[in-house]
Amino acid sequence: MPNGWKFTRANGTDHRTGTINYRDNIGREMVHPCPDTRSKDACGEGYHLGKTLKGAGQHCAPGAVFRCSYSRKDVLGEDDDKVRVSRLTVLEEVPAWKGYGPRGKQVQAFIDSLSSIPWFENVGQPYKQPIWAENMTQVDSWYAAFTAAEAVEVAYGAVKDAIWAVAEAVAGIDAVTAARAAAWDAARAASRPVARAAAWDAARAVAEIMGGIKDGYFSRLMEVYRDGHYPCSWDGETLVVY
């Protein structure tokens, strides 16, 4: 029997309704009460599984990850990534980090570390120039910080998109999105106006990890965040810090 993968919320329930608990059904067969047998689409009433871990990550974030089996005779619809079935058996729960791709352990460790970052606690204080930055300029206000950030955004837009595409190819869209959400949750309490920027930088650092990029652009920016400062911009030479 083929295997499929289910990404759920951390408590083991499905993302869509929060009422189907896969953790409580490990070792059991689950039969859908009202499957749509008329449609052949991958979407619709029924149980949805990713054909691969990456396939599951195209549609749901890996709060918890379950390996399931199903019979081809119970398939209601499918596409390249997903299969919809009328019944399945939950075989086991596997570590959630597996949902983040081949380097999932590193990704999970990075996500877990986000909550301990002293977000923006040291803005305006002196900062030692990192060895990877040829030059460094410090600004003394959020206004100056935002101005510097806007200046480099266009130049590095293509680089950011390329990194994102690599991560999606490895682990799936929603797996990367989950990393961004974790960063947003960690940063927003400290300074909501820049939490979005911090979240995207953290998500792209995760994308670098997923893609096997060592000492990447965004991984270096995260060093600045971890020191309690805000990396306004870095054009590859001059780092601007608040």
N, C-alpha and C positions, 0 to 999 in steps of 0.2 A: 504494500500500500504506500502511496506517495506521502511524503511529509510536507507540512506547511508551517508557516511561522505566524504567530499572533503577537502583536505589540499592544499592550494594554496600559491603563493607568497604573501608577505605582501600587495601588491596592488590589490589582489583579482583575479589575472590571473593565469592560469595553469602553472605548473612548466615546462612542456615539451616544449610548444611553446610560452608561454607568450601572446597569442592572444585571449584566451577564458576567458572572464571576468565574474566570478560568482557573484561578488558583484553587477554588473550592471544588473544582471538578477534575483535578489531576487523577489520572487513572480511570476516568469514567467516560462513557460515550455521552455526547450531547446531541439531542435531536431538536431541530428548530421547530417551534410550534406552528408557524405559518409561513413557510418558504414560498417565494414567488417562483412557481414552476413554469410559468408561461414565457417569461423573458429569458433570453440567453446572455444578457449583459452581465458583466462582472459586478456591477452595482445593483442593489435591490435587496429584498428581504432574504435573509439567509445568513450563514456564518461566513465571514470574510477572512481569508488567510493570504499571506504573502507566499509566493512560490519559493522565494529565497529570503534570506535576511534582508538583503538590499531591497527586494520587492516589497517587503513589509514596511520598510523605512520610507517608501515612496508615499505612504498613506497615513501612517500613524507614528507617534513618537514612542520610543522604547522606555516607558516607565517601568514596565515589567515585560519579560519575553517568555513565550511558551512555544514548545515544539508540539505539533499536533499531527495526527494522521487522518487520512480520509480515503474513501473509495471513489474511483472514477465514476462509478454508477450513481454517486450522490452529487456529482458536479452539476450545478445549475447554470453557471456562466463563468467566463474567465477572460483574461486578457494576458498580455505579456508578463505582468507583474503579480497579478492577483487571481485568486480562484474563489468562487462563491459556492458553498455546499449546503446541503440540507442536514447533514450530520457529520460529526467529527469525534475523534477521541483525543483528549488532552493527555499527552504522554509525559511531559515533564516541564518544569520551569527551569530556565537556564539563566545565568547571570545577565543582568540588564546590559552590561557593557558590550555584550556580543552584538547588540543592535546597532552599535556605532562602527561596525566594520572591522577589518583585520587588525587595526590598532586601537580597538575598543577600550582596552585597559588604560591606555594612555589618555584617551579622550575622557573616560569616566573620572580618572584622577584629576584631570584639568578642571572638569565641571565641578567636582566636589571641592576643589580649592577656591572657587570663586567666592564662596560665602565668607572666607576668612581674609579677603583682600581689604585693606583699610581705605576704601574708596574715597579719594579726594581729601583725605584728612590733612595732607601736607601741602595743599596748593598755596602758592605764595611764599613758601619757605625755600631756602637754598637747596639746590639739587646738583649732585655730582654728575658730570657728563659721562655717559656710558662709553665704553671703549669702541663700540660699533658705530657711534656717531662721530663723523669728522668734525662737525661744529655743533654748537648748541646755543640757543637763545632762550632766555626765560622772560615770560610776560608777567604782568602784575595785576591782571583783572580778567574776569570771565569774558568781558567784551573783546579784549585783545585775543583771548584764547579762541573764541568763536570765529573771529576774523581770520586768524591763521589757519584754522581748520577748514574753512570754506575755500581758502586759496589753493589748497593741495587736493581737494576732493575731486575735481575734474581730471587732473593729471593721473590720479591713481585709480580712477573708476574702472578702467579696463583690467588692471591688475587684480582688483578685488573680485570682479566678475569671473576672471579665469580661475582664481583660487576656489571660489564657490562652486564652479562647475566641476572641478576635480573632486571635491568632497561629495557632491551629489552623485557622481558616477560611482563612488566607492560605497557610500552608505545610504543613499536615498535622501530625498528632499526633507522629509519630516525629521529624520535623525539629526540633520544639521540644524533645523529650526528649533529642535528641543534644546540644543546647546545654547542658542541665542536666547531662548526663554529663560534658561537658568541664569545667564549673565544679567539679563534685565531684572530678574527678581533680586539678584544680589546687589546690583548697583543703584536701583531706583530709590531705595530708602536713604541713601547718602546724598544724592543730588539729582533729583528727577530731571532737570533740564538737560543734563548730559548723559543720563542713563542710557538713552537710545544709542548714542555714539559709542559708549562703552560696551553695550551689548553687542553691537555689530562688530566691533574690534575683537571681542572675545570669541564670537561665533566664527569669525574668519581665522582666528588663531587655531580654533578647533579644526577648521577646514584644512589648515596647513598640516596639523597632526594627522588627520585622516589621509591626506595625500602623501604623507611621508616626507614633507618639506621640513628640513632641519634649520634652525635659526632663521626662520622666516620673518618677513616684514612685520606681521601682526604679533607673532610670538615675542618679538623685541618690544613692540609697543606695550605688551602686557607687563613687561618688566617695570615700566614706568608706573603703570596702574598699581602694581604690587608695592611700590614705594610710596603710595599715597598721593601721587601727582597725576596730572592730566596731560597726556601726550597730544598736544594740539595738532601737530603735523610733523611729518618727516619726509623729505623729498629724496631720501637716499643719501643725503649729505648733511644737511642742517636739521637738527631736531629742535622743535619749538615746544617748550614745556611750561605749564603753569603749576 
